[in-house]
Amino acid sequence: MSSSASTQLRRVGICGLGTIGKALARTLDDGRLPGLTLAAASVRDPANVQDWMNGNLRSPITLAPLHELARHCDIVVECAPAAILAEVAEPTLQQGKRIVVLSVGALLELPHLIDLARHTGGQIIIPTGALLGLDAVTAAAEGHIHSVRMVTHKPVSGLVGAPFLAERDIDISSLREPQLLYQGNARGAARGFPANVNVAAALALAGIGAERTQVEIWANPTVTRNTHTIEVDSDSASFTMTIRNIPTDNPKTGRITVQSLTAALRKMHAPLRVGT
């Protein structure tokens, strides 16, 4: 490979400039991810983010409609509401390109995207996000996993507005002690709490699937951090892991989610790659 080919910048497009998208845009624009450059973004209301871009990004980028974003870049990063995943992922994968997906729960309902990536040579990348230990889970899945269970405790503010609560007219605003909201499999958790437990979907995809991965979701007014405990029993190892994530300005999103996304992109061109 020639030196010019090896140093060629890969163009990144970001779908959604919310808390995570803006943080990633600044990191790329500052040149803190070697080998990658910010080329484009897609947002619901371009006029609404123009002032932000003018004040925070040094280099101009293209604002493109969802279905055209992949034309302007080599890698698409999805940081948007789960409902639009297919709209941005399908054209990206049809072009045989990579898409980094944060709305992992939506992916459980769109298995054709995985088939599409297989057919075109594209790739769906799921960062570890607000979870931990996915390396261990994927390694265990090479053998036989007997069971996977995740228990999530979140501050009340991080769960308000979830479809599961709205459909059942459940009011958690005045809770004074922890309340179990959901107990079931990861598929049901992802459907009922699409903005809260993408971690459950990622865990399911890494391990034994959405039907067999068991999940509990608690609204807990006594905690200030999004807390996930994972228990895995397999023929190679049994392990328990707990992570307590500090939220961003958006109580539904942990700071480590942004950092995990950045780390996943950095690995694509790193001279040393650590982890499975």
GIFENMO-V337639 format. One record per run of one state. SS is the DSSP state (hx for helix, st for strand, lp for the rest). FROM is the first residue (numbers start at 1). LEN is the number of residues. Records with the same first field share a line. If there is no record, write none. Layout:
SS: FROM-LEN  FROM-LEN
This chain:
lp: 1-2  7-3  16-3  30-6  43-3  57-5  64-2  73-2  79-3  95-3  102-2  109-3  121-2  126-8  141-4  155-1  159-4  169-10  193-5  207-6  220-6  235-3  246-1  248-6  268-9
hx: 3-4  19-11  46-11  66-7  82-13  104-5  112-9  134-7  156-3  163-6  186-7  198-9  255-13
st: 10-6  36-7  62-2  75-4  98-4  123-3  145-10  179-7  213-7  226-9  238-8  247-1  254-1
